[in-house]
């Protein structure tokens, strides 16, 4: 789990990187997960689950098995903690 001291600044930086990336890249799946955990560190649970879902959707589109497994695991962790 990514925990940042300056989670707002970190989230903004990660979002800027995501906007510049190729949408069909598996790295974007991983970046969405990092963004999600950064939002969680700042207490923004709505954006946390939103980016976890984006990660899952893109991993599925790309048939990125490792990313899909990771996304489902992270979503499960989220719902275990926040219901």
Residue, then its C-alpha position, 0 to 999 in steps of 0.5 A: x500500500x502506498x502511503x504518502x506524507x504529502x498525499x495531496x501533492x503526491x496524488x496530483x503528481x500521479x494524476x499528471x503522469x496518468x494523463x500523459x501515459x498511453x491508455x493501453x499500457x499496463x503501467x497505467x493499471x499499476x499507476x491507477x492503483x498507486x493513485x487509489x492508495x494515495x487517495x486513501x492516505x488522504x482519506x478520500x475513499x470515494x476516489x480510492x474505489x473509483x481508481x481501483x475500479x479503473x485499474x480493474x477495468x483497464x487490466x481486464x481490457x488489456x487481458x493483463x492477468x497479474x493486474x487483474x488479480x491485483x485489482x480484485x485483491x485491492x478492491x477486496x481489501x478496500x471493501x473489507x476495511x470500508x464495507 
